[in-house]
Amino acid sequence: MSQFGRLTKYIPMIQTDPIGQWIIDQENDGSPEHPIQMPFADYSNAANHFIRDVHAFHEHNQDMGLTRYEEILKDNGLAWNSESMKNADVSHLNAQCVLALIMAAVRAERYSDGALLDFFQNGCIKRWLERLQSLESPAANP
């Protein structure tokens, strides 16, 4: 398997899998007997496997320093916020920075429910994975 194959294998899945959805309680009325459940992002099995594989990739590639994702983004002129990350031109970014974007998106979910779902739905995760794939291609590494 290629260096990033554990992650790039998800490119076709992203094109066909629903990834996830927001679950919004439409049944309860908010009374003490029927409290309304807070909305939450419910991820597909494939999306959950992707998250697991991002963490596994990090564990097997500690030398990339992905726990420093915020610092890596900053060093590349990006901020750890959805606007900066979504607008990042990845065509010139190296693998470490692209992986930092992915790690930052996965970690954002811990602080803001649905953040990762948004990165999937607006095409960022696919774009970032395609950049990793292009960095591995023979044409990108003459």
Secondary structure as GFF3:
##gff-version 3
##sequence-region A 1 142
A	DSSP	alpha_helix	5	8	.	.	.	ID=ss1
A	DSSP	alpha_helix	11	16	.	.	.	ID=ss2
A	DSSP	beta_strand	20	23	.	.	.	ID=ss3
A	DSSP	beta_strand	40	43	.	.	.	ID=ss4
A	DSSP	alpha_helix	45	60	.	.	.	ID=ss5
A	DSSP	three_ten_helix	62	64	.	.	.	ID=ss6
A	DSSP	three_ten_helix	66	68	.	.	.	ID=ss7
A	DSSP	alpha_helix	69	75	.	.	.	ID=ss8
A	DSSP	alpha_helix	82	86	.	.	.	ID=ss9
A	DSSP	three_ten_helix	90	92	.	.	.	ID=ss10
A	DSSP	alpha_helix	95	111	.	.	.	ID=ss11
A	DSSP	alpha_helix	115	121	.	.	.	ID=ss12
A	DSSP	alpha_helix	124	136	.	.	.	ID=ss13
###
